[in-house]
Amino acid sequence: MIDGSSWKRALCGFALMLAGDAGAGPMPWQAGPSEATAGPGVRGPNVVVILADDLGFNDVSFYNGGAADGTLETPSIDAIARGGVAFDAGYAGNAVCAASRAMLLTGRYSTRFGFEFTPTPDGMSANVAASYEAGPFLRKPIRHEVDPGAVLPYDSLGMPPEEITIAETLRDAGYHTVHIGKWHLGREARFRPEAQGFAETLTKEGVLFAREDHPEVINARLEFDPIDQFLWRQGGLEHRFNGGAPFDSTEYLTDWYTDEAVRVIENNRHRPFFLYLAHWAVHTPLQAHRDDYAALAHIEDHRLRVYAAMIRGLDRSVGRILAALKDNGLDDNTLVIFTSDNGGAHYLGLPRVNHPFRGWKLTHFEGGVRVPFFMRWPAGLPQGTRYPHPVSHLDVFATAAAAAGVALPDDRVVDGIDLLGLVRGDHGRGPDRALFWRQGHLRAVQHEGWKLIRAERPARRWLFDMRADPTEQNDLAAVHPERVAALEALIAAHDTEQAPPAWPSRAETPVSIDITLEDPQSPDDEYTYWPN
């Protein structure tokens, strides 16, 4: 049976086909066994990881009662938290997308294998830097002189094939492994998901959610943002299925990914599977489905309304995934993990996406690294649990392995820990461990309730007592120099175990901590430079 929204999307896709944009149709996913080979008490649980892109902490109504302007609820995302465990101090691996994804999939600091800077398309750094230099910004980017021999093409910037991913580990334990969506860990064949343990993959290559003139899409351009300008110029709707020839999609991206994810669940209901659904939502460019936009007519600001509509679409996607699991009898025996790759971005020009935290994506303040982090597994986790101590994307690997009853690799350091055991009280490791973030000259560490952020441009140290001051309002670096020194020593020791960057930083972008990119800048603003 086709619901109303699916029927409407089908009609829209048919209209686009008649207009000459044929698209690809449903993907030819593998069909699993027609009957179950083992009961739910025998086979390991399915594992579904849903990763949002640039979703702010304040964009989830579980924490704020209503996202966007306070009136948009995210009931499906909230249901994962209420039906399982909400990790209230959940942290991204880094304040930027690619490194966080590498850490989530490997359970290791990406700096252990040189994946420090985000791969960007050829010419993007220079193009964006030039736009910043020509714009009305008080602080300008810093360009680095780089040896031409050290510059690698975009496709060659990737996560080393020698790293072991969740997909490889679960595949070897008999799981069918599927990736849908953003990858951003390398585009050459040796880096792609099909070479990193995924049996099937639908990979995003372009940057748009739909054609700019798509009849069912509402757009919001950010004329003040050089990154947004670059993305609109670059455009693209390309995807690849299992590394094949590129093709364009016709449906609104968030809904299309969900359609395909539901088909994967249906096809694999009789065998254990790992589904990694890496949404592009709610990253720029801002493009919302017209139905979601129409449902939020009470929001007067167009940009906020488009952004809120994108969140609504993301939440609908999560609801459809949960419904598909239930409809196929898989609900109780599936571990669902929902999180975001980093916090909301300052270049949206929307001031409250990370409220109540300071900072943004591209900073190591809480707004950049504190993310929604929820897990649900009715057969294996308590319902309605709040876990207050810091956890990390690093922990997803060990948690998925523990759920499947699979040992971790023993030939390398695995930095993450099993969160199932932590929640159940099987082990005490976790509450006081150190968590590190590193991006060029930027360093940060959180340990035993204290957090140090260190920057060289400007030369600055921020120290926060996270137990008393979780929103980082009171810098105590001058008051507790001994604490600064102790945390600096932890950073130095951690750095000795990391590899040098596999490719150099090309430029550094200034990011104000407390205002958006659209706001007037002042010499008194606190800021850092983000190297990439």
C-alpha positions as CSV (number, residue, x, y, z in Angstrom):
1,M,0.0,0.0,0.0
2,I,1.4,3.4,-0.9
3,D,0.8,6.3,1.5
4,G,-0.2,9.7,0.4
5,S,3.2,11.3,0.5
6,S,4.8,8.4,-1.4
7,W,2.2,8.6,-4.1
8,K,2.7,12.3,-4.4
9,R,6.5,11.8,-4.7
10,A,5.9,9.1,-7.3
11,L,3.7,11.4,-9.4
12,C,6.3,14.2,-9.1
13,G,9.1,11.8,-10.2
14,F,7.0,10.7,-13.2
15,A,6.5,14.3,-14.2
16,L,10.2,14.9,-14.1
17,M,10.8,11.8,-16.2
18,L,8.4,13.2,-18.8
19,A,10.4,16.4,-18.7
20,G,13.6,14.5,-19.6
21,D,15.2,13.7,-16.3
22,A,14.9,10.0,-16.1
23,G,16.5,9.3,-12.8
24,A,17.3,5.8,-11.6
25,G,14.2,4.3,-10.1
26,P,14.4,1.9,-7.1
27,M,17.8,0.5,-6.5
28,P,18.4,-3.2,-7.2
29,W,19.2,-4.2,-3.6
30,Q,20.1,-7.8,-2.9
31,A,17.2,-9.9,-1.6
32,G,18.0,-11.8,1.6
33,P,16.6,-15.2,2.6
34,S,12.9,-15.8,2.2
35,E,12.7,-17.3,5.6
36,A,14.5,-16.7,8.9
37,T,17.4,-19.1,9.5
38,A,17.5,-18.4,13.3
39,G,15.1,-16.9,15.9
40,P,15.7,-13.5,17.4
41,G,17.1,-15.0,20.5
42,V,19.8,-16.8,18.4
43,R,20.9,-14.3,15.7
44,G,22.6,-11.1,16.7
45,P,20.6,-7.9,16.7
46,N,20.4,-5.8,13.6
47,V,22.3,-2.5,13.9
48,V,21.0,0.7,12.3
49,V,23.1,3.9,12.6
50,I,21.3,7.1,11.5
51,L,23.7,10.0,11.1
52,A,22.4,13.5,10.6
53,D,24.7,16.2,9.1
54,D,25.2,19.5,10.9
55,L,22.2,19.0,13.2
56,G,22.3,21.4,16.1
57,F,21.8,20.2,19.7
58,N,18.8,22.6,19.9
59,D,17.2,21.2,16.8
60,V,15.9,18.1,18.6
61,S,12.8,18.7,20.7
62,F,13.8,16.0,23.3
63,Y,16.0,18.7,24.8
64,N,14.2,22.0,24.0
65,G,10.6,21.1,23.7
66,G,10.5,22.4,20.1
67,A,13.2,22.9,17.5
68,A,13.7,25.9,15.2
69,D,11.7,28.7,16.8
70,G,10.4,26.5,19.6
71,T,7.4,25.2,17.8
72,L,8.7,22.3,15.8
73,E,8.8,18.9,17.5
74,T,10.9,15.9,16.4
75,P,8.7,13.1,17.8
76,S,10.5,10.2,15.9
77,I,14.0,11.2,16.9
78,D,12.7,11.8,20.5
79,A,11.2,8.3,20.4
80,I,14.6,6.7,20.2
81,A,15.7,8.6,23.3
82,R,12.5,7.9,25.2
83,G,12.4,4.3,24.2
84,G,16.1,3.7,25.0
85,V,19.0,5.7,26.3
86,A,19.7,9.4,25.9
87,F,23.4,10.2,26.3
88,D,23.0,13.7,27.5
89,A,26.8,14.4,27.1
90,G,27.2,12.9,23.7
91,Y,30.2,14.2,21.8
92,A,31.1,14.2,18.1
93,G,34.5,12.9,17.1
94,N,35.3,16.4,15.8
95,A,33.6,19.6,15.0
96,V,33.6,18.8,11.3
97,C,32.0,16.0,9.3
98,A,34.7,13.8,7.7
99,A,36.9,13.2,10.8
100,S,33.8,12.4,12.9
101,R,32.7,9.8,10.3
102,A,36.1,8.2,10.3
103,M,36.0,8.0,14.1
104,L,32.5,6.6,14.2
105,L,33.3,3.9,11.7
106,T,36.7,2.8,13.2
107,G,36.3,3.6,16.9
108,R,39.7,5.3,16.7
109,Y,40.9,8.9,16.7
110,S,41.2,9.7,13.0
111,T,44.5,11.5,13.8
112,R,45.9,8.1,14.6
113,F,45.9,7.5,10.8
114,G,46.5,11.0,9.5
115,F,42.8,11.8,8.7
116,E,42.9,15.2,10.3
117,F,41.7,17.7,7.7
118,T,38.4,17.4,5.8
119,P,38.7,16.4,2.1
120,T,37.4,19.3,0.0
121,P,36.8,19.5,-3.7
122,D,39.6,20.8,-5.8
123,G,39.6,24.6,-5.7
124,M,37.1,24.9,-2.8
125,S,39.6,26.2,-0.3
126,A,41.0,29.0,-2.6
127,N,37.5,29.8,-3.9
128,V,35.9,30.2,-0.4
129,A,39.0,32.1,0.9
130,A,38.7,34.5,-1.9
131,S,35.0,35.1,-1.2
132,Y,35.8,35.7,2.5
133,E,38.6,38.2,1.5
134,A,36.2,40.1,-0.7
135,G,33.4,40.1,1.8
136,P,32.5,42.5,4.6
137,F,34.3,40.4,7.3
138,L,36.5,41.9,10.0
139,R,38.8,38.9,10.1
140,K,40.1,37.4,6.9
141,P,41.2,33.9,6.2
142,I,44.8,32.8,6.3
143,R,46.2,31.0,3.3
144,H,49.1,28.5,3.7
145,E,51.9,28.2,1.3
146,V,51.9,24.5,0.5
147,D,54.5,22.4,-1.4
148,P,52.8,21.6,-4.7
149,G,54.2,18.0,-4.3
150,A,52.1,17.6,-1.1
151,V,48.9,18.6,-2.8
152,L,46.7,15.6,-3.6
153,P,43.7,15.5,-5.8
154,Y,40.3,15.4,-4.0
155,D,39.6,11.8,-4.9
156,S,42.9,10.7,-3.3
157,L,42.1,12.2,0.1
158,G,40.7,9.3,2.1
159,M,40.7,7.0,5.1
160,P,43.4,4.4,4.8
161,P,42.1,1.0,3.6
162,E,44.1,-0.6,6.4
163,E,41.7,0.7,9.0
164,I,39.0,-1.7,10.1
165,T,35.5,-0.4,10.0
166,I,32.3,-1.5,11.8
167,A,31.1,-2.8,8.4
168,E,34.1,-5.1,8.0
169,T,33.8,-6.4,11.5
170,L,30.0,-7.1,11.3
171,R,30.4,-8.5,7.7
172,D,32.9,-11.0,9.0
173,A,30.4,-12.0,11.7
174,G,27.7,-12.8,9.1
175,Y,25.9,-9.5,8.8
176,H,24.7,-8.0,5.5
177,T,26.2,-4.5,5.4
178,V,24.6,-1.5,3.6
179,H,25.6,2.2,3.4
180,I,23.2,4.9,2.1
181,G,24.1,8.5,1.8
182,K,27.1,10.7,2.5
183,W,30.5,9.0,2.7
184,H,33.2,11.7,2.6
185,L,36.0,9.3,3.4
186,G,37.6,9.1,0.0
187,R,36.4,8.7,-3.6
188,E,39.1,6.5,-5.1
189,A,38.1,2.8,-5.4
190,R,40.3,1.8,-2.5
191,F,38.6,4.3,-0.1
192,R,35.0,3.8,-1.1
193,P,32.4,2.1,1.1
194,E,32.3,-1.0,-1.0
195,A,36.0,-1.4,-0.3
196,Q,35.5,-0.7,3.4
197,G,33.2,-3.6,4.3
198,F,29.9,-2.6,2.8
199,A,28.2,-5.2,0.6
200,E,26.0,-2.6,-0.9
201,T,26.2,1.1,-1.1
202,L,24.2,4.1,-2.5
203,T,26.7,6.9,-2.3
204,K,26.1,10.6,-2.6
205,E,28.4,12.5,-5.0
206,G,26.7,15.8,-5.5
207,V,25.6,18.5,-3.0
208,L,22.0,19.3,-3.8
209,F,18.9,17.8,-2.2
210,A,17.0,18.3,-5.5
211,R,17.2,20.4,-8.6
212,E,16.9,24.1,-7.7
213,D,13.8,24.4,-9.9
214,H,12.2,21.1,-8.6
215,P,8.5,21.7,-8.3
216,E,8.3,20.2,-4.8
217,V,11.3,22.0,-3.3
218,I,11.6,25.4,-1.5
219,N,15.1,26.9,-1.4
220,A,16.8,29.4,0.8
221,R,20.1,30.9,-0.4
222,L,22.6,32.3,2.1
223,E,24.1,35.3,0.1
224,F,26.4,36.2,3.0
225,D,28.1,32.7,3.2
226,P,31.0,31.9,0.8
227,I,30.5,28.1,1.4
228,D,26.8,28.3,0.4
229,Q,27.8,30.3,-2.7
230,F,30.3,27.6,-3.6
231,L,27.8,24.7,-3.1
232,W,25.1,26.3,-5.3
233,R,27.7,26.9,-8.0
234,Q,29.0,23.3,-7.7
235,G,25.5,21.8,-7.6
236,G,25.1,18.2,-8.6
237,L,22.6,15.4,-7.9
238,E,25.0,12.5,-8.7
239,H,24.9,9.2,-6.9
240,R,26.6,5.9,-7.4
241,F,25.3,2.4,-6.7
242,N,28.0,-0.1,-5.7
243,G,30.6,2.1,-7.3
244,G,28.9,2.1,-10.7
245,A,28.4,4.8,-13.2
246,P,27.0,8.1,-11.7
247,F,23.4,8.9,-12.1
248,D,21.1,11.8,-11.0
249,S,18.2,11.4,-8.5
250,T,14.8,13.0,-9.1
251,E,13.1,12.8,-5.7
252,Y,13.8,15.0,-2.7
253,L,17.0,13.5,-1.2
254,T,15.9,12.9,2.4
255,D,12.8,11.1,1.3
256,W,14.5,9.1,-1.4
257,Y,17.2,7.9,1.0
258,T,14.5,6.8,3.3
259,D,12.6,5.0,0.6
260,E,15.7,3.0,-0.2
261,A,16.5,2.3,3.5
262,V,13.0,0.9,4.0
263,R,13.6,-1.4,1.0
264,V,16.9,-2.6,2.5
265,I,15.1,-3.4,5.8
266,E,12.4,-5.3,4.0
267,N,14.9,-7.2,1.9
268,N,16.9,-8.3,4.9
269,R,14.3,-9.1,7.5
270,H,15.4,-12.7,7.7
271,R,19.1,-12.1,8.2
272,P,21.1,-9.9,10.5
273,F,22.1,-6.6,8.9
274,F,24.0,-3.4,9.5
275,L,22.5,-0.3,7.9
276,Y,24.5,3.0,8.0
277,L,22.1,5.7,6.8
278,A,24.2,8.9,6.5
279,H,21.7,11.6,5.7
280,W,22.8,14.9,4.0
281,A,20.1,16.7,6.0
282,V,20.3,19.3,7.4
283,H,23.5,20.5,5.7
284,T,23.4,23.4,3.4
285,P,22.3,24.3,0.7
286,L,19.0,24.8,2.4
287,Q,16.3,23.0,0.4
288,A,13.1,21.7,2.0
289,H,10.2,19.7,0.6
290,R,7.2,21.9,-0.2
291,D,4.9,19.9,2.1
292,D,7.1,20.4,5.1
293,Y,7.5,24.1,4.3
294,A,3.7,24.4,4.0
295,A,3.2,22.7,7.4
296,L,5.3,25.5,9.1
297,A,3.4,28.5,7.9
298,H,3.5,30.0,11.3
299,I,7.3,30.6,11.0
300,E,7.7,34.0,9.5
301,D,11.4,34.0,8.7
302,H,11.8,32.2,5.3
303,R,15.3,30.9,6.0
304,L,14.3,29.5,9.4
305,R,11.2,28.0,7.9
306,V,13.2,26.2,5.3
307,Y,15.6,24.9,7.8
308,A,12.9,23.8,10.2
309,A,11.2,22.1,7.3
310,M,14.4,20.1,6.6
311,I,14.4,19.0,10.2
312,R,10.8,18.0,9.9
313,G,11.8,15.9,6.9
314,L,14.6,14.3,8.7
315,D,12.4,13.4,11.7
316,R,9.8,11.9,9.3
317,S,12.6,9.8,7.8
318,V,13.5,8.5,11.3
319,G,9.9,7.7,11.9
320,R,9.6,5.7,8.7
321,I,12.8,3.7,9.6
322,L,11.4,2.8,13.0
323,A,8.0,1.9,11.5
324,A,9.7,-0.4,8.9
325,L,11.5,-2.2,11.6
326,K,8.3,-2.7,13.5
327,D,6.3,-3.7,10.4
328,N,8.9,-6.4,9.6
329,G,9.0,-7.8,13.1
330,L,12.5,-6.4,13.8
331,D,11.8,-3.7,16.3
332,D,12.8,-5.5,19.5
333,N,16.0,-7.0,18.1
334,T,17.5,-4.0,16.4
335,L,20.0,-1.6,17.9
336,V,19.2,1.9,16.5
337,I,21.7,4.7,17.1
338,F,20.9,8.3,16.2
339,T,23.4,11.1,16.3
340,S,24.8,14.1,14.3
341,D,28.3,14.4,12.8
342,N,28.9,17.7,14.6
343,G,27.0,20.8,15.8
344,G,25.1,23.4,13.8
345,A,27.0,25.8,11.7
346,H,27.5,29.6,12.2
347,Y,27.2,30.2,8.5
348,L,23.5,29.4,8.6
349,G,22.9,32.8,10.2
350,L,20.5,31.1,12.7
351,P,21.6,32.0,16.2
352,R,19.9,29.3,18.3
353,V,20.7,26.0,16.6
354,N,23.1,24.9,19.4
355,H,21.4,26.7,22.3
356,P,22.2,26.7,25.2
357,F,25.8,26.0,24.2
358,R,28.3,28.4,22.9
359,G,30.1,27.9,19.6
360,W,29.4,26.2,16.3
361,K,30.6,23.6,13.9
362,L,34.3,24.4,13.2
363,T,34.9,25.2,16.9
364,H,35.7,22.9,19.8
365,F,33.2,24.7,22.1
366,E,30.2,22.7,23.1
367,G,28.1,24.0,20.2
368,G,30.6,22.4,17.8
369,V,31.0,19.0,19.4
370,R,28.0,18.4,21.7
371,V,25.4,16.4,19.7
372,P,22.2,14.5,20.1
373,F,23.2,10.9,20.9
374,F,20.5,8.3,21.4
375,M,20.3,4.5,21.4
376,R,17.3,2.2,21.4
377,W,17.3,-1.6,21.6
378,P,14.2,-2.9,23.4
379,A,15.6,-6.4,23.9
380,G,19.0,-5.2,25.1
381,L,18.7,-1.7,26.7
382,P,16.5,-0.2,29.4
383,Q,13.8,2.2,28.3
384,G,13.8,5.9,29.2
385,T,17.4,6.0,30.6
386,R,19.4,9.2,30.8
387,Y,23.2,8.7,30.9
388,P,25.0,11.9,32.1
389,H,28.7,11.2,31.6
390,P,30.6,12.0,28.4
391,V,30.4,9.5,25.5
392,S,31.7,9.8,22.0
393,H,31.3,8.8,18.4
394,L,34.4,6.7,19.1
395,D,32.1,4.4,21.1
396,V,29.8,3.4,18.3
397,F,32.2,0.8,16.9
398,A,32.7,-1.0,20.3
399,T,29.0,-0.8,21.1
400,A,27.9,-2.3,17.8
401,A,30.5,-5.1,18.1
402,A,29.4,-5.9,21.7
403,A,25.8,-6.1,20.6
404,A,26.8,-8.5,17.9
405,G,29.0,-10.5,20.2
406,V,32.1,-9.8,18.1
407,A,35.6,-9.1,19.5
408,L,37.3,-5.9,18.8
409,P,40.5,-5.8,16.7
410,D,43.5,-6.8,18.8
411,D,46.2,-5.5,16.5
412,R,45.6,-1.8,17.1
413,V,44.4,0.7,19.7
414,V,40.6,1.0,19.8
415,D,39.8,4.3,21.6
416,G,36.0,3.7,22.0
417,I,34.2,1.7,24.7
418,D,31.1,-0.4,24.8
419,L,28.2,1.8,25.8
420,L,25.9,-1.2,26.4
421,G,28.2,-2.4,29.2
422,L,28.4,1.2,30.6
423,V,24.7,1.7,30.7
424,R,24.1,-1.8,32.2
425,G,26.8,-1.3,34.8
426,D,28.9,-4.2,33.4
427,H,32.1,-2.0,33.6
428,G,32.9,1.3,35.1
429,R,35.2,2.6,32.3
430,G,33.9,5.9,30.9
431,P,32.8,8.7,33.2
432,D,36.3,10.1,33.9
433,R,38.2,9.2,30.7
434,A,39.8,11.9,28.7
435,L,38.3,12.9,25.3
436,F,40.4,14.7,22.8
437,W,39.8,16.9,19.7
438,R,42.5,18.0,17.3
439,Q,42.5,20.1,14.1
440,G,45.8,21.6,13.2
441,H,46.9,24.1,15.9
442,L,43.5,23.7,17.6
443,R,43.4,21.2,20.5
444,A,40.9,20.4,23.1
445,V,40.6,17.9,25.9
446,Q,37.9,17.1,28.5
447,H,38.9,15.1,31.6
448,E,37.3,14.7,35.0
449,G,34.9,17.5,34.5
450,W,37.4,20.0,33.1
451,K,37.7,21.1,29.5
452,L,40.6,23.0,27.9
453,I,40.5,24.5,24.5
454,R,43.8,25.7,23.0
455,A,44.3,27.8,20.0
456,E,47.4,29.4,18.4
457,R,45.4,31.9,16.3
458,P,44.7,33.8,18.4
459,A,47.1,32.5,21.1
460,R,44.5,31.7,23.7
461,R,43.6,29.1,26.3
462,W,40.0,28.6,27.6
463,L,39.4,26.5,30.7
464,F,35.9,25.5,31.8
465,D,34.6,23.6,34.8
466,M,32.0,21.6,32.9
467,R,30.2,20.3,35.9
468,A,29.5,23.8,37.3
469,D,29.5,25.6,33.9
470,P,28.3,23.2,31.1
471,T,27.6,26.1,28.7
472,E,31.2,27.5,29.0
473,Q,30.4,31.0,30.2
474,N,33.3,31.4,32.6
475,D,36.8,31.0,31.4
476,L,39.0,29.9,34.4
477,A,42.3,29.6,32.6
478,A,43.8,32.6,34.6
479,V,42.4,31.3,37.9
480,H,43.7,27.7,37.6
481,P,47.0,27.7,35.8
482,E,47.9,24.3,37.4
483,R,44.8,22.8,35.8
484,V,45.7,24.3,32.4
485,A,49.2,22.7,32.7
486,A,47.8,19.3,33.7
487,L,45.4,19.3,30.7
488,E,48.2,20.6,28.4
489,A,50.2,17.6,29.5
490,L,47.4,15.2,28.6
491,I,47.2,16.8,25.1
492,A,51.0,16.5,24.6
493,A,50.9,12.8,25.6
494,H,48.0,12.2,23.3
495,D,49.8,13.9,20.4
496,T,52.7,11.5,20.7
497,E,50.4,8.7,19.7
498,Q,49.0,10.4,16.7
499,A,50.2,10.4,13.1
500,P,51.1,13.6,11.1
501,P,48.3,14.8,8.8
502,A,48.2,12.7,5.6
503,W,47.7,16.0,3.6
504,P,48.4,19.6,4.6
505,S,46.0,22.4,5.7
506,R,45.5,24.8,2.8
507,A,43.8,27.7,4.7
508,E,42.3,28.8,8.0
509,T,38.9,30.4,8.4
510,P,38.0,32.7,11.3
511,V,34.9,31.6,13.3
512,S,33.3,33.8,15.9
513,I,32.3,31.9,19.0
514,D,29.1,33.8,20.0
515,I,27.6,35.3,16.8
516,T,26.6,33.9,13.4
517,L,28.4,34.7,10.1
518,E,25.6,37.1,9.2
519,D,26.0,39.2,12.3
520,P,28.1,42.4,12.4
521,Q,31.6,41.6,13.7
522,S,33.4,43.5,16.5
523,P,37.1,43.6,17.5
524,D,35.9,42.3,20.9
525,D,34.4,39.1,19.6
526,E,35.9,35.9,20.8
527,Y,37.0,33.8,17.9
528,T,39.3,31.0,16.7
529,Y,40.7,30.1,13.3
530,W,39.7,26.7,11.9
531,P,42.5,25.1,9.8
532,N,41.6,22.9,6.9
